[in-house]
Amino acid sequence: MQKLSPIEVNEICDELGETYPKSIEQVHGGDIHSAWQIEFSNKKVFLKKNIRNKKFLEFEKYCLQNLRKYINQENLVIPEVIAYKSIKNVEILLIEWIDMDNFDQKKLGIGLGEMHLKSSESNPKMFGYPVEGFIGMTDQKKGWEDNWIDCFLKLRIIPQLLNLKSTILDKEIINKVKEKIKSELLNHKPINALVHGDLWSGNAGMDKSGRGVIFDPSSWWADNEVDIAMTKLFGGFRQEFYEEYHRIFPKKTGFEKRIIIYNFYHILNHANMFGGAYIKQVKDYVKEILNM
């Protein structure tokens, strides 16, 4: 278990202009980083610490700051970045602490739709992302493509397939899957939006006033449907969330098929990170895609 050293606590106090904290409590739940709630006399902050060689928290900082440009804070909250420090292989990210509650998910659906809409209206010319990132612990490639199919395949699906053990899928099957994805997306007109990128129920919630909250992003400029697809992968999103979101973005023809195609990225990633049952799921998804 990682700990916060007295030197790190003092640096945080200096950064915030605060005296020593009233309390420091470890927050459990994440697999990649250690985290704490730090309470001062007049505020709480959320601290994440990473001791791996990769700059996970620098990427998170970049994504949070980018997403916040496009939110309507009446409906959606994304934690504000307070400070980021990197010393050798230690990263520290300080962000706003948000008290969560269990309201309905109406504002979460509205807020996500508004974020996608406002970012798409900024007239993005390309799909992709300007910085190297991560999805879980896996690298998520940077780069730009003016074509959505090229972006999804070259920057997302193919890198995951290359990481997959060669015994799981043979080259012929991989080529068939890539061609099927191309053909299914060919007549689809994606809406290019800045997406959260890792939107499962563990990275979303509601605050004390009922506003939606999203955090721990792995953002990129992509078809807005990739976020909705991932909400369906592990469950936890309620009917009112989808109703409100689809008032802003009505479902398009082929939506259900694209959910499978877009979630194939996350299933591949889980298979690469964890193996086990996810290997079977990769094969199941391949069958579904080839039978479309």
Secondary structure, DSSP 8 states (H G I E B T S, - for coil): -----HHHHHHHHHHHT--S-SEEEEE---SS-EEEEEE-SS-EEEEEEE-SSS-HHHHHHHHHHHHHTT--TTTEE---EEEEEEETTEEEEEEE---EE---SHHHHHHHHHHHHHHHTT----EEESS-EEETTEEE--EEESSHHHHIIIIIIHHHHHHS-TTTS-HHHHHHHHHHHHHHHTT----EEEE-S--SGGGEEEETTS-EEE-S---EEEETHHHHHHHTTS----HHHHHHHHHHS---TTHHHHHHHHHHHHHHHHHHHH-THHHHHHHHHHHHHHT-
